[in-house]
Amino acid sequence: MRKLHLDEKKSLLILGWICIIVALGLLLADFIKPVIKKRSDLLFIKGPLQEYNLTNKYVRSGKSSIRKMEFTFRLANHSNEFRVMDRLEKVVKKAAFKKLFHGDTLTIGILKTREKLLDKGKDELKVYSIDGTAETFLDLNDVVRIYNGPFYKIRAGIFLLAAVIAFWYRKKRYSIKRK
């Protein structure tokens, strides 16, 4: 069996193209994600809290670990599990949510385009707003600010910069100098 051997010149070329593909994927994800600008973009459903899971997970990434929030819950009158995205960790009021009791009424906002998945199996639905009877746990204005922010564009820019650096370094190191 022949061992695959890549020299540095090919490796830099492959790295540059992979970075470009990832950047294009991030820009595409930003382009096709649903738009949330106002309350009318969401469907609000009401129901008693059945159970919730609010924990921090540590995901292994190379030699280090990254902490990710896992926040899921169920409403008694719906079969779906509802999830708060980890990007919203800074704006969700976790301590206040932990004080809720089984059966307390919540009003949550999900995308109108996801309405067809409601109570159709065990599909997980992302939540963009959580209101209790006396308190707001996840404010829609904060969610819109974060959700419509430059999250994907910044990461795509970083990958494009990495591609440019890989191509530049490859050209600088392996270019033929003419006299």
C-alpha positions as CSV (number, residue, x, y, z in Angstrom):
1,M,0.0,0.0,0.0
2,R,1.4,3.3,-1.0
3,K,1.7,6.0,1.6
4,L,0.2,9.4,0.7
5,H,2.8,12.1,0.9
6,L,1.9,15.8,0.5
7,D,4.7,18.3,0.3
8,E,4.3,21.7,1.9
9,K,3.6,23.4,-1.5
10,K,0.5,21.2,-2.1
11,S,-0.6,21.3,1.5
12,L,-0.7,25.1,1.4
13,L,-2.7,25.0,-1.8
14,I,-5.2,22.5,-0.3
15,L,-5.4,24.5,2.9
16,G,-6.2,27.7,0.9
17,W,-9.0,26.1,-1.1
18,I,-10.5,24.5,2.0
19,C,-10.6,27.9,3.7
20,I,-12.3,29.4,0.7
21,I,-14.9,26.6,0.7
22,V,-15.6,27.0,4.4
23,A,-15.9,30.8,4.0
24,L,-18.4,30.3,1.1
25,G,-20.3,27.8,3.2
26,L,-20.6,30.3,6.0
27,L,-21.7,33.1,3.7
28,L,-24.3,30.8,2.2
29,A,-25.6,29.8,5.7
30,D,-25.9,33.5,6.5
31,F,-27.7,34.2,3.2
32,I,-30.3,31.3,3.5
33,K,-31.1,31.6,7.3
34,P,-34.6,32.8,8.0
35,V,-35.1,36.5,8.6
36,I,-36.2,37.7,12.0
37,K,-36.9,41.5,12.2
38,K,-40.1,41.9,14.3
39,R,-42.6,40.0,16.4
40,S,-44.7,39.1,13.3
41,D,-42.0,36.9,12.0
42,L,-42.6,34.5,14.9
43,L,-45.4,32.2,16.0
44,F,-46.1,32.5,19.7
45,I,-47.3,29.4,21.6
46,K,-48.4,29.1,25.2
47,G,-48.2,26.1,27.5
48,P,-47.2,24.8,30.9
49,L,-43.6,24.0,31.5
50,Q,-43.2,20.2,31.7
51,E,-39.4,19.8,32.1
52,Y,-36.1,21.6,31.3
53,N,-32.4,20.9,31.0
54,L,-30.1,23.8,31.6
55,T,-26.5,22.6,31.7
56,N,-23.0,23.5,30.5
57,K,-21.4,20.9,28.3
58,Y,-17.7,20.8,27.6
59,V,-16.9,19.8,24.0
60,R,-13.4,18.6,23.3
61,S,-11.6,20.7,20.7
62,G,-8.1,19.5,20.1
63,K,-6.2,19.7,23.4
64,S,-8.7,22.1,25.0
65,S,-12.4,22.1,25.9
66,I,-15.0,24.6,24.8
67,R,-17.9,25.3,27.1
68,K,-21.3,25.2,25.5
69,M,-24.7,25.9,27.0
70,E,-27.4,23.3,26.6
71,F,-30.8,24.7,27.3
72,T,-33.8,22.6,26.2
73,F,-37.3,22.3,27.6
74,R,-40.7,20.9,26.9
75,L,-44.2,22.2,27.2
76,A,-46.9,19.9,28.4
77,N,-49.2,20.6,25.5
78,H,-46.6,20.0,22.7
79,S,-44.6,16.9,21.9
80,N,-41.6,18.9,20.6
81,E,-38.4,19.7,22.5
82,F,-37.5,23.4,22.4
83,R,-33.9,24.6,22.3
84,V,-32.3,28.0,23.0
85,M,-29.2,28.4,20.8
86,D,-25.9,28.7,22.6
87,R,-25.1,32.0,20.9
88,L,-27.9,33.4,23.0
89,E,-26.3,32.4,26.3
90,K,-25.4,35.9,27.3
91,V,-29.0,37.3,27.0
92,V,-31.1,34.4,28.5
93,K,-31.9,34.8,32.1
94,K,-30.9,31.4,33.3
95,A,-31.1,32.0,37.1
96,A,-34.7,33.3,36.8
97,F,-35.7,30.4,34.6
98,K,-34.3,27.9,37.2
99,K,-36.8,29.3,39.7
100,L,-39.8,28.2,37.6
101,F,-41.9,25.3,38.7
102,H,-43.4,22.4,36.8
103,G,-46.6,23.7,35.3
104,D,-45.8,27.4,35.2
105,T,-47.1,29.0,32.0
106,L,-44.6,30.1,29.3
107,T,-45.2,31.9,26.0
108,I,-42.5,31.1,23.5
109,G,-41.7,32.3,20.0
110,I,-40.7,30.0,17.2
111,L,-40.2,30.7,13.5
112,K,-43.5,30.8,11.6
113,T,-41.9,28.6,8.9
114,R,-41.4,25.9,11.6
115,E,-45.1,25.8,12.5
116,K,-45.6,22.7,10.3
117,L,-43.2,20.8,12.6
118,L,-45.1,21.6,15.7
119,D,-46.5,18.4,17.3
120,K,-45.4,16.4,14.3
121,G,-43.1,13.9,16.0
122,K,-40.2,14.8,18.3
123,D,-38.5,17.5,16.2
124,E,-36.4,20.0,18.1
125,L,-37.4,23.6,17.5
126,K,-35.3,26.7,18.2
127,V,-36.8,29.3,20.5
128,Y,-36.3,33.0,19.9
129,S,-38.4,34.4,22.7
130,I,-39.5,33.1,26.2
131,D,-41.9,35.0,28.4
132,G,-43.3,33.9,31.7
133,T,-46.3,35.3,33.5
134,A,-44.3,37.9,35.3
135,E,-40.9,37.9,33.6
136,T,-39.2,37.8,30.2
137,F,-36.5,35.1,30.1
138,L,-35.3,35.6,26.5
139,D,-36.1,39.0,25.0
140,L,-36.9,39.1,21.3
141,N,-35.0,42.4,20.8
142,D,-31.8,40.9,22.2
143,V,-32.3,37.8,20.0
144,V,-32.8,39.9,16.9
145,R,-29.7,41.9,17.6
146,I,-27.5,38.8,18.0
147,Y,-29.2,36.6,15.3
148,N,-29.0,39.3,12.6
149,G,-25.5,40.3,13.7
150,P,-22.3,39.6,11.7
151,F,-21.6,36.2,13.3
152,Y,-21.2,34.3,10.0
153,K,-19.7,37.2,8.0
154,I,-16.9,37.7,10.5
155,R,-16.0,34.0,10.5
156,A,-16.1,33.9,6.7
157,G,-13.8,36.8,6.7
158,I,-11.3,35.0,9.0
159,F,-11.3,32.0,6.7
160,L,-10.8,34.1,3.6
161,L,-7.9,35.8,5.3
162,A,-6.4,32.4,6.2
163,A,-6.8,31.4,2.5
164,V,-5.0,34.6,1.3
165,I,-2.2,34.0,3.8
166,A,-1.8,30.4,2.7
167,F,-1.7,31.4,-1.0
168,W,0.6,34.3,-0.3
169,Y,3.0,32.2,1.8
170,R,3.0,29.5,-0.9
171,K,3.8,32.0,-3.6
172,K,6.5,33.7,-1.6
173,R,8.2,30.5,-0.5
174,Y,8.0,28.6,-3.8
175,S,8.1,31.2,-6.5
176,I,10.8,31.0,-9.1
177,K,13.0,34.1,-9.2
178,R,13.9,35.2,-12.7
179,K,16.9,37.4,-13.5
